[in-house]
Amino acid sequence: MDKRLIWIVLDSCGIGAAPDAALYGEADPHSNTIVHVAEAVGGLHVPHLERLGLGRIAPIPGVAATGVGAFGVMVEKSSGKDTTNGHLEFVGVILDRPMPTYPNGFPPEILEPFERYVGKPVLCNRPASGTWVIEAYGREHLETGRPIVYTSADSVFQVAAHEDVVPVDTLYDWCAYARSILVGPHAVGRVIARPFIGEPGRFVRTDRRRDFSLDFGPTVLDAIERAGYPVVGIGKIADIYNHRGITRAVHTIDNDDAMDKLLEAMEQEAAGLLYANLVDFDSKFGHRNDPVGFARAIEAFDRRLEAVLSQLRPRDLLVITADHGCDPTVPGTDHTRERVPLIAYHPHLADAVDLGQRETFADLGATVADYFGVELPPVGKSFLRELQLG
């Protein structure tokens, strides 16, 4: 029971268009998030990721093709390019059809019962950026108390409300009700509560966001929990999996806080799965078309990675990947359908290991299950043997 695996998802850090990217939009075939943000700053300075083999995955300005980690890319089998799709496929759930999206807003059969429950008509009801929508509708929301309901290119039903107008617990209750009616043909991947504060012209979203996700049944996480190991979800991990298979959920404010909490968990947990999502790349930079900020966030993560590497114990396994892309240099603000980087490392790994192009994100979940000695998921091929753990 001394096995411990540290799993870090760099949300939105894709590394090149997926083979089927043309099916997802005009910008997607031209996307390459990590490479393009590196080009935007004249090269990334990421010595610890370089040491783990990031530069062997693709030609990245500033990152040498060196290092002793196991490296490769993964291609998503599931339909879609959302957080839900990617994270579910990690743990063995392949979605063979896209979850519903609403490019023209939500229809009356969804909005009418929601409005009856809330007691007010909604504002917006269209695809929109989360930061734009509170600036555009925030003043009217303050005056009327009407919730701001919006979506995106992803399968999401989002509700924004000012914390001084709608208490956060009330917003959560509204979203829980929305989750209960968004079923069948309208079973969106996530209902997201988006609290914000401030005044017109200075509205700011708070860290009390909460996701209400679909439950897709048992996964690798449940198997690890049943085997008696702690499963610590850091950041939005617990929400993504509807808290299934998670023994402890740890809320985070931003990437730095997530790394603080991960390092704390490494000190507290002698065994188990420590599973973290770092969301700033996506929410603060990808969706806001800020390649410079994106690049600096990768470099900031690399600086924090040094402490993770220094705390690894002989039998620990570290994996770093992403769930999709969100290339800030291509037209639009949506996620991009990309391959994702795959890095695996343990202290006894003496040579670089080429893991190649994996056919599904589920290869990672199969490897995690294999490492803990639990039942492998129905899809995915473990690469544990290739890691030379001994």
Buried (B, 14 or more C-beta within 10 A) or exposed (E): EEBBBBBBBBBBBBBBBBEBBEEBBEBBBBBBBBBBBBBBBEEBBBBBBBBBBBBBBBEBBBBEBEBBBBBBBBBBBBBBBBBBBBBBBBBBBBBEEBBBBBEEBBEEEBBEBBBEBBEEBBBBBBBBBBBEBBBBBBBBBBEEBBBBBBBBBBBBBBBBBBBEBBEBEBBBBBBEBBBEBBEEEBEBBBBBBBBBBBEEEEBEBBEBBBBBBBEBEBBBBBBBBEBEBBBBBBBBBBBBBBBBBBBBBBBBBBBBBBBBBBBBBBEEBEBBBBBBBBBBBBBBBBBBBBBEBBBBBBBBBBBBBEBBBEEBEEBBBBBBBBBBBBBBBBEBBBBBBBBBBBBBBBEEBEEBBEBEEBBBBBBBBBBBBBBBEBBBBEBBEBBBEBBEBE
